[in-house]
């Protein structure tokens, strides 16, 4: 059951990455985003964020795990989600560490894009923070089925029981239009009810 829940989450990630949930959304200019900001709070995991009022709020993700936002840039998408840390790993609690989750995340994405004959150009993995907690930053580019150059950025934290994730998808040509607003949005991001749930897990110490 736990494995099934984990793969449900990972398949959701892949669906977002491959564009299966990305609508076209022509609209107003991104320079209007500073006028009004709205708030979103996730009832299941408790994370919250403020987002530009010009962005459209999408449907909730499966099992109440998160939400998508549709900025006024064609083929762009922002997704916020929470997930459970259920897979066995090398942490002191025998669950995945952040490094292990990042490795698995990258491997699964690569394999599924390859099945569609889409090659990913990965940037160097970076350590970062999400709401003040240690996080990983994975970014890559690719050519989609319409030969549009796309950029994706995945940021996630992981703790003993739960994790949090942010996924940004945008045409390479529109990065300068969207990413400043994403940066402002992430400055308002709060992880939710249980700070310890997104604290880092240390790898088990070797037995002397």
C-alpha positions as CSV (number, residue, x, y, z in Angstrom):
1,X,0.0,0.0,0.0
2,X,2.8,2.4,0.9
3,X,4.6,1.6,-2.3
4,X,1.4,2.2,-4.3
5,X,1.0,5.7,-2.6
6,X,4.6,6.6,-3.4
7,X,4.2,5.7,-7.1
8,X,0.9,7.6,-7.3
9,X,2.8,10.7,-6.2
10,X,5.7,10.0,-8.6
11,X,3.3,9.4,-11.5
12,X,1.7,12.8,-10.7
13,X,5.1,14.4,-10.8
14,X,5.7,12.8,-14.2
15,X,2.3,13.8,-15.5
16,X,3.0,17.4,-14.7
17,X,6.5,17.2,-16.1
18,X,5.4,15.7,-19.4
19,X,2.7,18.3,-19.9
20,X,-0.4,16.1,-19.6
21,X,-1.9,18.6,-17.1
22,X,-0.7,21.8,-18.8
23,X,-3.4,23.9,-20.6
24,X,-2.6,26.7,-22.9
25,X,-3.5,30.0,-21.2
26,X,-3.1,33.2,-23.3
27,X,-3.8,36.2,-21.1
28,X,-2.7,39.4,-19.6
29,X,0.9,40.5,-19.3
30,X,3.0,39.2,-16.4
31,X,4.0,42.8,-15.5
32,X,0.5,43.1,-13.9
33,X,1.2,40.4,-11.3
34,X,2.2,42.9,-8.7
35,X,-1.3,44.4,-8.6
36,X,-3.1,41.7,-6.5
37,X,-1.9,38.6,-4.7
38,X,-4.1,35.8,-3.5
39,X,-3.6,33.1,-0.8
40,X,-3.8,29.3,-1.0
41,X,-3.6,26.8,1.9
42,X,-3.5,23.1,1.4
43,X,-5.9,21.3,3.7
44,X,-4.1,18.0,3.8
45,X,-0.5,19.0,4.3
46,X,-1.0,22.5,5.6
47,X,1.4,24.4,3.4
48,X,0.4,27.8,2.2
49,X,1.6,30.4,-0.3
50,X,0.6,33.7,-1.8
51,X,0.4,33.9,-5.6
52,X,-0.2,36.6,-8.2
53,X,-3.9,37.2,-8.7
54,X,-3.4,37.1,-12.5
55,X,-2.5,33.4,-12.2
56,X,-5.5,31.0,-12.5
57,X,-6.0,28.5,-9.8
58,X,-6.1,25.0,-11.2
59,X,-7.9,21.9,-9.8
60,X,-6.7,20.2,-6.7
61,X,-4.2,17.4,-7.3
62,X,-5.2,13.8,-6.5
63,X,-5.9,12.9,-2.8
64,X,-5.7,16.6,-1.9
65,X,-1.9,16.6,-2.2
66,X,-1.6,20.0,-3.8
67,X,-2.6,22.5,-6.5
68,X,-1.6,23.8,-9.9
69,X,-1.4,27.4,-11.0
70,X,-1.7,28.6,-14.6
71,X,0.4,31.8,-15.2
72,X,-0.5,33.9,-18.2
73,X,2.3,32.3,-20.3
74,X,1.4,29.6,-22.8
75,X,2.7,26.1,-21.8
76,X,3.7,27.2,-18.3
77,X,2.6,25.6,-15.1
78,X,3.4,25.9,-11.4
79,X,2.5,22.9,-9.1
80,X,2.8,22.8,-5.3
81,X,2.4,19.5,-3.5
82,X,3.0,17.5,-0.4
83,X,3.8,13.8,-0.2
84,X,4.6,11.0,2.3
85,X,8.1,9.7,2.9
86,X,7.3,6.0,2.7
87,X,10.2,4.3,0.9
88,X,12.9,2.5,2.8
89,X,16.3,4.2,2.8
90,X,19.5,4.7,4.8
91,X,18.3,7.3,7.3
92,X,18.3,6.7,11.0
93,X,14.6,5.9,10.7
94,X,15.2,3.6,7.7
95,X,13.5,5.9,5.3
96,X,14.8,7.9,2.3
97,X,17.1,10.7,2.9
98,X,16.8,13.9,0.8
99,X,19.8,12.8,-1.3
100,X,18.2,9.4,-2.0
101,X,14.9,11.0,-2.9
102,X,16.6,13.4,-5.3
103,X,18.5,10.5,-7.0
104,X,15.3,8.5,-7.4
105,X,13.3,11.5,-8.6
106,X,15.9,12.2,-11.3
107,X,16.2,8.6,-12.4
108,X,12.4,8.2,-12.7
109,X,12.0,11.4,-14.7
110,X,14.8,10.5,-17.0
111,X,13.4,7.0,-17.7
112,X,9.9,8.2,-18.4
113,X,10.9,11.0,-20.7
114,X,13.1,8.5,-22.6
115,X,10.1,6.4,-23.2
116,X,8.7,9.3,-25.1
117,X,12.0,9.7,-26.9
118,X,12.7,13.0,-25.2
119,X,16.2,13.6,-24.0
120,X,16.7,15.7,-20.8
121,X,19.7,18.1,-20.4
122,X,20.2,18.2,-16.7
123,X,21.8,21.1,-14.9
124,X,23.9,20.5,-11.8
125,X,22.0,19.5,-8.7
126,X,22.0,22.2,-6.1
127,X,21.4,22.4,-2.4
128,X,18.8,25.1,-1.5
129,X,16.1,25.8,1.0
130,X,12.3,25.6,1.0
131,X,10.6,27.7,3.7
132,X,13.9,27.7,5.6
133,X,14.4,23.9,5.5
134,X,17.2,22.1,3.5
135,X,16.0,21.2,0.0
136,X,17.2,20.1,-3.3
137,X,17.0,21.9,-6.6
138,X,16.8,19.8,-9.8
139,X,16.6,21.6,-13.2
140,X,16.6,20.4,-16.8
141,X,15.7,21.5,-20.3
142,X,14.2,19.5,-23.2
143,X,12.5,19.8,-26.5
144,X,8.8,19.0,-26.2
145,X,6.6,17.3,-28.8
146,X,6.1,20.7,-30.6
147,X,9.9,21.3,-30.6
148,X,9.5,24.0,-28.1
149,X,12.5,24.4,-25.8
150,X,11.2,23.9,-22.2
151,X,12.7,24.5,-18.8
152,X,11.7,22.7,-15.6
153,X,12.7,23.4,-12.0
154,X,11.9,21.0,-9.2
155,X,12.5,22.0,-5.6
156,X,11.7,19.7,-2.7
157,X,12.3,19.0,1.0
158,X,11.9,15.7,2.8
159,X,11.5,14.8,6.4
160,X,10.8,11.8,8.6
161,X,7.1,11.5,7.6
162,X,6.4,14.0,4.9
163,X,7.9,16.2,2.1
164,X,7.0,19.3,0.2
165,X,7.6,20.0,-3.5
166,X,7.4,22.9,-6.0
167,X,7.6,22.3,-9.7
168,X,7.9,25.1,-12.3
169,X,7.5,24.4,-16.1
170,X,8.0,27.2,-18.6
171,X,9.3,27.7,-22.2
172,X,13.0,28.6,-22.1
173,X,12.1,31.9,-24.0
174,X,9.8,33.0,-21.1
175,X,12.0,32.2,-18.1
176,X,12.7,35.9,-17.5
177,X,9.0,36.7,-17.6
178,X,7.9,34.0,-15.1
179,X,10.8,33.2,-12.7
180,X,10.9,36.6,-10.9
181,X,7.2,36.1,-9.9
182,X,8.0,32.5,-8.8
183,X,10.8,33.8,-6.6
184,X,8.4,36.3,-5.0
185,X,5.9,33.5,-4.5
186,X,8.4,31.2,-2.8
187,X,9.3,34.0,-0.4
188,X,5.8,33.7,1.0
189,X,5.8,29.8,1.2
190,X,5.1,28.2,4.6
191,X,5.6,24.4,5.0
192,X,2.5,23.8,7.2
193,X,1.5,22.3,10.5
194,X,4.4,20.1,11.4
195,X,7.8,21.7,11.1
196,X,9.5,18.4,11.9
197,X,7.7,16.8,9.1
198,X,9.9,18.6,6.6
199,X,13.1,18.6,8.6
200,X,16.1,16.8,7.0
201,X,16.8,13.1,7.8
202,X,20.4,12.2,8.6
203,X,22.0,9.1,7.1
204,X,22.6,6.3,9.6
205,X,26.0,6.3,11.2
206,X,28.3,3.4,10.3
207,X,28.6,0.8,13.1
208,X,32.1,0.9,14.6
